[in-house]
Amino acid sequence: MASDRPPHSVARPVVHRDVVCPFCGLGCDDLTVEEEPPATLAVRSTDCPVAIERFSRTLAAEPPRVAGVPVPLAEAVDAAAAVLGAAQAPLVAGLGTDVEGARSALALAGRLGAVVDHALSDGLYRNLAVLQRTGWIATTLAELRNRCDLLLVAGPDPAALHPRLFERWVAPAPAFQTPPSREVVFLCGEPLDTTRAALSGLPVTVLAGDPAKSGDAAAALAAALPDPSRASGAAGIAAGDIAALAERLVTARYTVVAWSAAAFDGPHADLTVERLVRLVRDANRHTRCAGLPLAGDDNVIGVNQVCTWRFGVPLRTSLAGGIPLHDPHRFDWARYMAVADAVVWVSAFRPEVPAFPAGQTIVALAPPGTAFADEPAVFIPVGTPGIDHPAHVFRSDTVVALRARGLIDRNLPDAATVLKAIAAALPQEGLPC
């Protein structure tokens, strides 16, 4: 919907309705955002901490910098191209950007022969590793809302990363099942206070257990499905509680098992995801059951989609030699950073960036006000997708790309424009195809 703009010189807030939030993987599209001229935004329709904080970050534009010295945009672009054109092992990472920014970043990486990865790909790969090994049965947020009568939440409460999950997708009455209610069970995790409030109208069971042993609980539950009387305890949860949950799962019409892989601790968190995926598979022998892996902050799902459709493989891929080489271990950005001689770091959604290795050559595209432990070789301030310019971002369930519109004009270029300009300024000789 269009904004309700005040007449000519009346100094009243501009109200933007039905605003898409591009920051977490839920892609909530019902926000009311108030704009106080010249460029201050405040969310008025929800108490979601992610939306409130991110929309309020609208510092005034600042000039690009080369070695800490303010310069015009064109000069910063040329400096970035000179640095990258001389690199032998470049890395294009961070990749916190919209779909068009991802397309431009990957096109630049192809020209450079760079490794590509997203800053938040750890959680993504805990899921993708299992999908690559075993496959899975997954569902969507709409299916959760409209068909699920039993939601099993495994591990830490995903609302810590996706605050409106239960309010938007669980608490509303299902459209396609009778009776119009559902039960929610927390397995090896305590619901947050905000989650309890959102679910106050639904039956909720908490089997707290040990979050670090969520996989053990899932395996015990799967083993109990054929015969709950033979259930055993696991992860600090009594055998009787496992048996009761197994009986409830078998009699449910449509169970959804949800988890947030980014919240799992430990070096082998993908094995926890694998046990949850196997639980879903085994439950389908008795009833309808699907998994819901939750991810998506900073459009990590959208960037991975772009990488997959462009190169045929997901993130953590090297484009050196003209042939995409996918290796989730070797091309993890945090690991590859140690050998990269130049890094393009894109962080259009947030001003937080990692502490890069001392002496590393960094070309950073990030919002105004971004703080660096060490001044990058080139810093180019860019607009935030869904605030400074229109953008497409993917929802956590991978099937929906949402269009977020621009709300204010801080005279900041979008990441795609800057990345295309850098690619155009690169030397034409000696670069990969």
C-alpha positions, -999 to 999 in steps of 0.1 A, spaced: 0 0 0 11 36 -6 22 57 23 -2 82 39 18 114 32 8 147 48 0 178 27 28 201 16 46 217 45 27 201 74 54 186 97 37 154 106 51 118 105 47 99 73 30 65 79 41 35 59 17 6 61 20 -31 52 58 -28 53 79 -59 47 106 -66 73 136 -79 54 158 -87 84 149 -122 97 137 -152 78 100 -147 86 96 -118 62 67 -103 82 47 -81 58 23 -63 81 44 -36 98 34 0 103 65 22 102 64 59 110 88 82 94 99 115 110 116 138 85 143 139 75 150 102 78 141 86 112 120 54 112 101 38 141 80 6 141 46 12 156 27 -20 150 48 -47 168 71 -51 197 94 -74 177 129 -64 189 145 -72 155 122 -49 136 123 -21 161 161 -21 163 169 -25 126 144 0 112 156 26 137 192 24 123 191 53 98 222 74 104 229 101 78 249 93 47 287 96 49 313 97 21 333 66 11 368 63 24 400 50 10 426 42 36 405 63 60 404 94 38 370 106 25 367 104 -13 340 106 -40 322 74 -48 339 71 -82 373 73 -66 364 46 -40 351 23 -68 384 27 -87 405 20 -56 384 -11 -49 389 -23 -85 426 -17 -83 429 -37 -51 408 -66 -63 423 -67 -98 457 -74 -82 444 -101 -59 454 -138 -63 431 -154 -38 401 -131 -33 371 -137 -11 336 -123 -16 318 -128 17 294 -113 42 268 -112 14 242 -96 37 223 -81 8 191 -85 -13 187 -108 -43 199 -81 -68 229 -74 -46 236 -111 -44 235 -114 -82 259 -85 -85 283 -99 -58 284 -133 -75 290 -118 -109 319 -98 -94 332 -130 -77 330 -148 -111 352 -121 -127 377 -123 -98 377 -161 -95 368 -156 -58 355 -178 -31 319 -169 -21 302 -174 13 276 -157 35 285 -145 70 257 -166 86 262 -198 66 271 -219 97 235 -224 106 226 -228 69 251 -256 65 240 -275 95 208 -280 75 223 -282 40 248 -309 51 219 -332 61 199 -323 30 229 -333 8 235 -365 27 200 -379 32 174 -356 17 144 -345 39 107 -339 40 102 -302 46 72 -279 48 64 -242 46 53 -215 71 18 -215 54 15 -252 59 24 -248 95 -2 -221 100 -30 -237 81 -27 -275 85 -5 -284 115 -23 -298 146 9 -308 165 40 -286 165 71 -301 180 98 -275 186 132 -291 190 160 -274 209 163 -238 220 132 -216 213 136 -203 177 118 -171 187 151 -159 200 161 -155 164 126 -152 148 106 -132 174 72 -133 157 72 -170 147 45 -181 172 24 -149 169 22 -150 131 24 -187 122 13 -208 152 -12 -189 173 -37 -182 145 -64 -210 140 -56 -235 112 -76 -230 81 -77 -266 69 -81 -289 98 -107 -297 124 -109 -290 153 -94 -255 147 -67 -259 173 -32 -272 177 -9 -284 204 27 -272 208 54 -293 224 89 -280 233 115 -308 233 148 -300 250 141 -263 252 122 -238 273 99 -213 256 106 -177 261 82 -155 280 71 -139 248 65 -173 233 43 -183 262 23 -151 259 18 -157 221 7 -193 228 -16 -185 258 -46 -198 239 -31 -232 230 -21 -263 249 16 -262 255 38 -290 268 74 -284 279 98 -314 280 128 -292 289 156 -317 289 192 -308 278 193 -286 247 228 -300 239 212 -335 236 183 -326 214 194 -352 189 194 -379 216 158 -370 224 148 -371 188 164 -405 183 146 -419 215 113 -405 202 118 -421 168 126 -454 184 94 -452 204 71 -446 175 64 -483 166 58 -492 203 56 -464 229 56 -490 257 92 -497 250 103 -460 251 135 -450 270 145 -418 285 169 -394 269 185 -360 273 171 -357 309 135 -365 297 117 -394 314 108 -425 294 71 -420 302 72 -385 287 89 -398 256 62 -426 253 34 -401 257 48 -378 230 53 -408 207 16 -417 211 5 -381 205 27 -379 174 13 -411 159 -23 -399 163 -17 -364 150 -31 -355 116 -2 -333 106 29 -329 127 55 -303 121 90 -306 136 106 -272 138 142 -263 147 167 -234 143 200 -250 135 219 -217 143 209 -222 179 225 -257 182 259 -256 200 288 -279 193 311 -289 164 287 -316 151 254 -297 152 245 -311 118 241 -346 134 214 -332 157 196 -319 125 201 -354 109 184 -371 139 155 -346 136 152 -353 99 152 -391 106 124 -385 132 103 -368 105 110 -397 81 101 -424 106 70 -405 117 57 -405 81 53 -443 84 24 -436 109 10 -401 100 18 -370 80 49 -352 93 73 -326 79 103 -306 91 106 -269 93 142 -258 93 143 -221 104 170 -198 91 172 -167 70 187 -136 88 203 -112 64 187 -130 34 211 -159 37 184 -181 21 180 -157 -8 218 -155 -14 221 -192 -13 192 -195 -38 210 -171 -62 243 -190 -59 226 -223 -66 206 -211 -96 236 -192 -110 263 -218 -105 245 -251 -99 260 -254 -64 253 -236 -31 275 -212 -11 310 -220 1 321 -223 -35 353 -212 -53 350 -197 -88 387 -198 -96 395 -215 -129 362 -207 -144 345 -239 -130 325 -237 -97 341 -259 -70 319 -265 -40 336 -275 -7 317 -266 25 347 -271 47 375 -256 27 355 -226 15 339 -216 48 346 -178 48 361 -179 84 385 -205 73 394 -191 39 399 -157 54 433 -168 66 446 -173 31 427 -147 11 447 -117 0 417 -94 -5 382 -95 8 350 -79 -4 327 -78 26 291 -69 20 269 -62 50 240 -40 38 215 -51 65 236 -43 96 266 -22 107 282 -51 126 312 -67 109 337 -92 122 372 -84 134 392 -91 103 428 -104 106 454 -77 111 468 -65 78 440 -81 57 430 -60 27 393 -53 30 368 -37 6 337 -31 28 302 -22 17 281 -15 48 257 10 63 268 44 76 282 43 111 298 8 107 327 4 132 358 -14 122 385 -27 144 410 -17 117 402 8 89 395 -11 57 414 -4 25 381 9 10 348 16 28 317 24 7 285 32 27 255 16 11 217 17 17 198 -9 36 175 -31 15 138 -24 24 147 9 39 168 29 14 157 11 -17 133 -16 -29 145 -52 -25 136 -89 -29 144 -112 0 136 -149 6 117 -162 35 131 -190 57 111 -217 40 128 -210 7 96 -209 -14 86 -172 -11 105 -141 -23 91 -110 -8 92 -75 -23 102 -49 2 98 -13 -9 121 17 -1 109 40 26 134 69 28 161 85 7 195 91 24 213 94 -9 230 61 -4 237 37 -33 225 2 -31 250 -26 -29 242 -40 -64 250 -6 -80 284 -4 -62 293 -40 -70 284 -36 -107 305 -4 -108 335 -22 -92 332 -50 -117 330 -25 -146 362 -8 -133 383 -40 -131 412 -44 -155 401 -64 -185 433 -85 -188 443 -114 -166 409 -120 -149 390 -153 -150 360 -155 -173 
